[in-house]
Amino acid sequence: MDPSKICVPKDQCGCVYKGHYIESGASFLTDDHCNEKCTCNQTTKKVDCVKPGCQQGYECKVVDGLTGCHRIIYAECSMNGGPHMVTFDKHDYNFQGTCVYQLAGVCSKDSSLQNFKVLVQNDAHGKRVGSGPKLVEVKAYEDSIVVTRRHKGSVLVRHVYKTESQSHAPSVAPYYLILEKKLCQ
């Protein structure tokens, strides 16, 4: 009989796990890290557990109040043109001033996430209308990587300029930021 005191046919009885009634055939996770998945065996009326973890491309997290393995969703943000920015949620923004803007970064209080920032500083193109990227700075792991138009073919890593042959340097073109190759080893 289940805890709500409703009688069920004997062949539909569930299991008891650590004092909790589990319906026959029901599965559950024993922790918040998806380390162990248990199922109430309909035949034996015992709880069977396995340690599967999450398969590749999935992560253990809470969605709609339920802990489980959920597909990892990737998103991208981009900047091009004057500069025109597209955020991770696909919103378009146009920043024509010469200020420093944060293109991306961590805004979660989850301490397991590595903090990083991608900053962009625009530069007015002389007498032309609009502005374009003057420099891009990536801050992560207590390091700073800076790409500028002024130092074409090199990248500033830990306060030292490295050439393309040393760092596979990206470049900042008047209308596009090009980050194609591996920056650091």
N, C-alpha and C positions, 0 to 999 in steps of 0.2 A: 504494500500500500504506500502511496506517495505522501509527502508531508501535508498536503491539503486535505488528507483524510478521504479522498475519493477512491473508491475501489476500482481496480482495473482487472481485466482477465489475467490469470496467472501467466499466460504466454506473452503478455505485454508488459510484465513487471520490468522495472529498470534495475539500476545498480545503486549502491551507496558508496560514495567516495569521500573519505575524511569527514563523515557525518552528513554529507549532502546527498540528496536523492538526485540521480541522473536518469533521465528517460532512456528507455531502450533504444539503442542505435545512435544516441546523441554523442557528439564529439565536443571536446573543450580543450583549452590550453591550460597548463598548470601554473604558468608564470607569465610575466609581462614581456618576456624575451623570446617567445615562441620556441623554447628549447624542448618542450615535451607536449605532445598531443595525445590525449586519451579518448577512448571511445567505450561506451557501455555496450558490451558484447551481447547481442540479442539471444544467443544460444546459451552461453555459460552464465549470463547475468553477472559477469565480473568485468571490471574496468581493465582494458588492455591499453598500455601506453607505449609510444615510440618516441624517439628523439630525432625528428626530421630536420628541424631548423627550417629556414625559408629557402626555396630554390632560387637559383640565379635570376636576377631581374626583379626580385621581390624583397621587401623588407618588413620586419615586424613592427607594427605600430597600431595605435588605436584609431579606428575610423567609426564614426557614429556610435561611440561608446563601446565598441567591440574590438578586442585585441586579436590580431591575426596577421597572416602574411598577405601583404597588399603590393600590387605592382608598383614599382618605382616609376614615377612620372618625371620625365625630363622636359625642361623648357629652356628657351634661349631668349636673350635680349640682344639688341643690336643697335648700332649707331652708324649712320652714314649721312652724306650730304652736309647740310648747312649748320649744325648737325641735326639730323632727324633721328629720334630715338624710338625704338619699339621695346616696350617693357615685357617682362615674363608673361604677363597676363594679356599681351597683344594690344595694349593701348599705345597710340602714337602721340609723341610729344615733339615739339619744335622749340629748341633753345637757341636763340640767336645772339644772346649776350656773350660777353667775354668772361663770365664767371666760371668757377669750378663747380661741376655738377657730379653727383654720385650716380653712376650708371647702374651699378650692382653692389650688393653687399648682404651680409647676414643681418636680419632684423628679428631673429628669434632669441628667446631667453634660454634655449636649449644649450647647455654648456658642452654637449658632445659635438656640436657643430664648430668647425674651424672658422674663426672670424676672418673675413676678407673684405676688401673694398676695391671697386674699380672707379677711379675718378677721371673725369675728362675736363680739360680746360679749353675753352674756345678762344679763337683769335679772329678779330675782324680782318677780312682780306683787303686791307688798304681801302681803296675807294669802291670796291665791289660791294654789292648788296649781300647782306647776311654774314655768317661766320662759319668757321670750320674748326676741326680739332687742331689745337696747338700742341697739346701733350696728353698722353694717357698714362696714368699711374695705377699699377696694381699693387695693393698692399696685402700680404698674406704671410703667415708664419714669421712675423716680426721682420719681414724683408719688404723692400720697396723696389719695384721694377718700373722704370720710367722710359717711355718712348716719346720722342719729340721730332718735329719737322726740322728743327735747327741742327740736330745731330743725325742726319740721314745715314742709314746703314749701320747705326750703332744703338745700343740700348744701355741705360744706366742701371746697373745691378750692384747693390750694396755700395753705392757712391762711387763706382768705377764704371767708365764707359767701356763697353765691349763691342767689337766689330762683328759683322755678320759671321765671319769665319770662327769667331770665338763663341758666339752665343746663338747663332741662327736668328739674328736680329729681325724683328718686325720693322715695319715702317709706317709713317703717318703721311698719307698723300693728302693733297688739298681737299679732297672730297670724301675719302674713305680711310678708315683705320684698317690696316691689314695686319692681323695677328695669325700667321699661318704656321709658323714653325715652333719647335720646342724652344722655350726661352732659357731655361736653366737645366743643369744636369744634376 
